[in-house]
């Protein structure tokens, strides 16, 4: 009986150990399938697969870059720009993504400010790109170590300057990640002629039309709706199918 129990336990352990690798293999296969569909011109199915992968947690800059290429080929530059901006959020240092963001922005006749309404979001990307959180932690650790050395060896001439200089640099490096946390969430308009409504309802009055590709601050989420502010300062509600957030992956419902 004990041997049987041990066998079951080992089988369960092996299954648990294999599950993550099997899931990863499955995600890679679906990603390859989506890329093949895109290469053969079946852009709607490719985009659905990219959306399913993103919504299930398998996000990457590469996935969104390929999604953007499929959207461009499908004639949906707003969705392409959103996908590229989402890729930039995940990998701020990717030059190909940054280059394509500018290319699609220019194709949509958008000013740089229209895709960057929240300056602190740019600060947050800069902090992630250069890993300023890690730099700050290392500098503050060095400061603590130097302070400790100064206590143990009062005659040390370098301990105090190193401690204070590294403390100052560490606080400076930590300011960017801290400021980035204060940035308002934003979303990109993915559909041409998307309406801005005065209430979170499909029957609400239309108070304006959003520019395709424009990035807008998200003031408040409300189920399938987002309260936003456009470039002119007008506030209203947009459906999540028309404005996709840049700080989180899309939901399955958005990709249908």
N, C-alpha and C positions, 0 to 999 in steps of 0.2 A: 504493500500500500504506500509506504514511504517512497519507494522507488518510483511508483507511478506519479506521486505528487511532485517529486523532484523533476521528473520528465516533463510534466505539464508546465512547471515553473520555468524550466529551461526553454521550452517551446514558446511560451509567452514572452520571455525575455528576448529571444531571437527575433520574434515577430515585431516587438517594439523597436528593436535596434534596426531592423530592416525597413520599417515603415518610412522614416524620413528620406532614405535614399531612393526608395521606390517612388515616393511623391515627387522628389526632385527630378527623377528620370522621366516621370509622366509629364511634369511641367516643361522640361526641355523638349520632349517629343511634341507637345502641343505648340510650343513656340516655333519649332521647326516646321510644323504643319501650317501654322499661320503664315510664316515667311514664304513657304511654297505656294500657298493660295494667293498671296500678294504678287508673287512673281508671275503667276499664270493669269493675273487680272481679276481674280475673284476677290475684290477688295471688301465687299460687305461681310463675307464670311471671315476673312482675315481679321477685320476690325472687331468682329464679335469675339473671335478667339483671343485677341489681344486684351479686349475688355474683360473677358472671363478670367484670364490669368492675372490681370492687375487687381480685379476685385477680390480674388481669392488669396491675395498676399504675395504673388510672384511678380513684384515690381522690379524694374531695372531701367536705367537710362537707355539701354539698347532696345528694350521692348517698346518704350515710348517713341524712340527715334524711328523704328520700323513702322509703328502705328502712324506717325506723322507722314511718312512717305506714302503709305497707303491712302491716307486722307487727302493728300495733295493730288494723287493720281485720280481720286474719286471726285475731285473738284470741291473739296471742303477745307479751304485754307484756315478757317477759324478753328476747326477741330485740330488741324495740324499744328497750329500755333500753340493751342492748349497743351497738346501732347509734348511738344518741344519744351515748353516752359515747365511742365511737370518733370521731364527728363533733367532739366537744368536744376530743379530743386533737389533731385536725387544725386546728381553729380555736377556740382557747380564748376568743376574744372574741365569738363569735356569741351574741347575746342570745336569739334564738329557740331555739337548741339548749339553752342553759342553762335556759330556762324549761320546755321540754318534758322535760328530765331530771328536774326537780323534780316535774312533773305525773305522769310515769310512776312515779317512785319512790314518791310518795304512793299511787298506785293499787295498787302492790304491797305497801303497808304496810311499807316498809323505812325504817329510821332513816337519817339522813344518814351516820352512821358506817359503815353497812353497804355503802355504795357508795364509801367513801373510806377503805379500810383502811391505805393507805400515805401518810402525811402528805407525804413527800418528792415524791410524784407531783403533789400539789397545788402544791408549790413549783415544780416543773418547768413546769407549765402556766402559772403566774404569770409565770415567766421568758419563756416563749414569747409570751404575750399582750402583754407590754410590751417585747419584744425587748431584754431586759436584756443579752444577749450583745453586741448591737451597741452598746448604751449603754456597756457596760464597755470595749469596744474603742476607742470614741471618747474616753472619759475617759482611758484609759491613753495613747492617742496624744497627747492634749492635755498630759498630764503629761510625757511625753518631750520634746515640743516646748518646754514651759516650762523644763524642766531645761536643754535645749540653749541656749535664749535666755539663761538665767542664766549659763551658761559663757561665752557670747560677749559678754554685756554685764553684767559683775559688779555694776555700780551699779544695775541695774534693781530697783525695789522690789516690783514685782508678780510677777516671775518665780518666785521661791521660794514664796510663799504659793499661787499658782495651781498650781504643780507638785505640792506636797504635798497640797493639798485635792483636786485632780483624781485623784491617785494613790489617796487614801483612798476617794473615792467610786467609782472604777473597781474597786477590790478588793471593795468592798461590793456593787456591782452584779454582779460576776462570781461572787459566792458562791452566789447562787440557782441559776444554771445548773449550777454545779459540784455543788451539793447534789442537784439533780434527777437527775443522772447516777447517783447512788447508790441511787435508788429501786428497789425490787424490782418486777419485772413483775407485772401483775395481769390477771385475766380475769373476765368476767361470766358468771353461770349463765344460760343461755338457755332451759332446758327445765324445766318444772314436774316436781318429783319426781326430779330427776337424782340418781343414787346416788353416794355416796362409797365407794370400794372400798379394800380393804387391799393391793391389788397392781394392777399395770398389765395387767389381763387381764379379759375379759368374764365369766370363770368365777370371779373372785375374790369373797371374802366382802364383803357390803355392811356397812359400819360406820356408815353415816349417810345422811341425805338432805339435799341442798343446797336452799337457798331460792332460788326463781326470782328473778332479777334481782340477787342478792347478788354483790358484787365481792370476789374472793378473791385473796390473794397466790399467785403461781405460784412454787413452790419449785424445781421441776425439770421440764423437758420430757422426754418419752420417746416419740418417734414419734407415734402417735395418742392418746397419753395425757399428762396433766399431773398432776404431784404438787402438791397445793394444801393450803392451810390455811383452814378455814372460820372463821366469826365466833366459834365456841365454843373454837377452838384445836385442834380435831381435824384431824389430817393424814391424807391418803389420796390416792387417784388418781381422776381423772375423765376421761372421754373428751372429745376436742376438739370433738365434736359437741354436748356438753352445756355446756362451759365454753370460751368464746372469748376469746382474749387481746385486750387493749386496746392493746398496743404494736406490733401488726403487723396487716396485712390478713388476712382469712380466706383459706384455701386453697380450691381448687376442690372438694376432697373434702369440706370442711365444709359446702358449700352444696348438696349433693345430697340 
